Amino acid sequence: MTVRLATTSDEDELFNITLSIHKEVGIFPLSLARFKRMWRLCMDGEWICGVIGELGKLEGAIVLAPALLWYSDVEFLNEQFVYVYPRYRKSSNSKDLLEFAKHEAEKKKMRLMVGLMHRDRLNAKIRLYERQFGEPLGAFFQFDPIH
């Protein structure tokens, strides 16, 4: 399925996707203010929000934001999230969203950084990302002294 840029009409459905992401992998409280900020940045063209599906019936989405590493002034595209509703995960939607991200990086002539924050089917997701991007650059870990 084709990935398209989100429009103002996609806001409610994208918020539903945000709720689903938070339910699956959220480790901090969900902030409506942060969602509204992300949405404004996407609608202003500062961030990139790609979606799959018809208006009111999104199947998945990806959000990319310009970012910097602490040691450089060179911006890169940082994947904020890529998400496909569980009922559509047997489709090519995840691959299509990742291809969209690569296309946007090529268009902007910027490096793309993507990652996985999930425990469910992590090895399968790693294999998908390896097919799309090659060998991983590192690993991500969490230490939580609160729980």
VENTAHU-V120237 format. One record per backbone hydrogen bond with DSSP energy under -0.5 kcal/mol. NH is the residue of the N-H (numbers start at 1). CO is the residue of the C=O. Records with the same first field share a line. If there is no record, write none. Layout:
BEGIN
NH=CO / CO
END
This chain:
BEGIN
4=51
6=49
10=7
11=8
14=10
15=11
16=12
17=13
18=14
19=15
20=16
21=17
22=18
23=19
24=20
25=21
26=21 / 22
32=30
35=31
36=32
37=33
38=34
39=35
40=36
41=37
42=38
43=39
44=40
45=42
46=41
47=41
48=64
50=48 / 62
51=4
52=60
53=2
54=57
57=54
59=52
60=52
61=83
62=50
63=81
64=48
65=78
67=76
72=69
75=73
76=67
77=111
78=65 / 76
79=77 / 113
80=63
81=63
83=61
85=59
88=85
89=86
91=88
96=92
97=93
98=94
99=95
100=96
101=97
102=98
103=99
104=100
105=101
106=102
107=103
108=104
109=105
110=105
113=77
122=119
125=121
126=122
127=123
128=124
129=125
130=126
131=127
132=128
133=129
134=130
145=143
147=144
END
